[in-house]
Amino acid sequence: MNKVFISHSTRGDAYATAVRSQVVHGLRERGYDVLVDADRLLPGEKWHPRLYEWLLECRAAVVLLNRAALASGWVHREVDILMWRHHFNRSFFVLPAPVGDVTPEDMTAAGFEDLMSLQLVQRTGAGDAGTEPSDPAEAAAVIVRAFPPLPALPDDDDPVRRWAEDITAQLSQVRTMSRLARMGRALGMHDRYLAGAPVTDVSCGFLAAQMLHTHDAVALRNAVGEIARHMDSTALDQLVQLVLPVWIDATSARHVLPDGDGTGPRTVVLSVRNPDTGEYYLGRAFCMDHSRYWPIVVTAPPPGEEDPEEELRYRCERTIRARFGMTDREPLASAPQLPNCDTYVVIFAEHCSLDESERVVAWLHGQIPWLHILLIPRDELTDDDPRPGRLAGAALLVPPFGADDERIAIRVAYGMLNDWSHGRGGEEDRSGRARGRG
């Protein structure tokens, strides 16, 4: 049965609650399996841990946007995950539905501008603040009518969902249910969700969804440690490789992705301290689907170079030539663009000023215009800091973690690779090696 997720924040809003109930009823009458937390919350709960699982397994979603939803951090997080899936799979249907007196302008002001690229439901409820709202059943009927029939077979082009399925496949190696329960506790789950019938309540898919949204690297390592001895070395290696980037916040990582129309290269200034973090951002954003992206990491030249800008430019050229198998006789502009695959150059400009870094970026785009560039600058930046040249129009990502958190996460990742990934943590082509500032 096609599963439809309802994103909402209707507690305390009688009108929005009535609309939600009618939407759920209308969709179920049409044969959909509707996933809505209001049906399954325990007394006193504000959030259900199955939400992450539902967000990954649903075929479509309705986002009810009343005033409370606009201010809800959880609705923002749900929309980020839904739009992440929609970015890769345009057949994944997301229906934004303003409720009450919420306008498109309100949605944009509240940070839901991504939803504005979708077809909005005609505004349901009050026409203006202070007017009488329409009947909830009528408002819900408008939403249900706007929901199109879903195709009989799902589109498999959904890397977010496949990522969860790949993790699930590795976890299925663990036959001891008590170990899966211990893993769940290490991920911060309450015992009430780990008790009862183990196959149902401690399912591998459930735990995979929790792992994908665990931004605490230490908790992630502890969770893997609970099951490491209950997996064969191949499955454990695969699991470690799959979960290495999940400590990166998914909301932040999504902004690394190319623009939806794919018309031009993406330049991102990532204000972090380690080039491995740049690779983890890409892994998180692309769901570890290496058929979709190809990272080329240009490490910083050693300190004390007479001309750090020229040295960084030289390193960019040498690294790109090596990765593409190009000779010195071939012009750099002849680098082949991989079909259906985004090539990112991660530039660690540790010893260059921002002006010098901008000139290197401009030169590189002049040589290979289609490259995406992820620049890690020497100095940490904020939104208020001026940026020169083409960097002024680049996306600036200031992660929701500090330098200490980043340092710990990198070291934890290195330890996981070294301990559980056939001892390959020290290879030069592996993320997790100890390098970078601090």
PyMOL commands that set and color helices and strands:
alter all, ss='L'
color gray80, all
select helices_A, chain A and resi 14-29+37-39+51-57+67-70+73-88+104-109+113-117+136-146+159-171+177-186+191-193+198-201+204-211+217-230+233-247+250-256+275-285+308-324+332-334+354-367+389-393+403-420
alter helices_A, ss='H'
color red, helices_A
select strands_A, chain A and resi 3-7+33-35+60-65+93-98+267-270+293-298+342-348+372-376+395-397
alter strands_A, ss='S'
color yellow, strands_A
deselect
rebuild
show_as cartoon
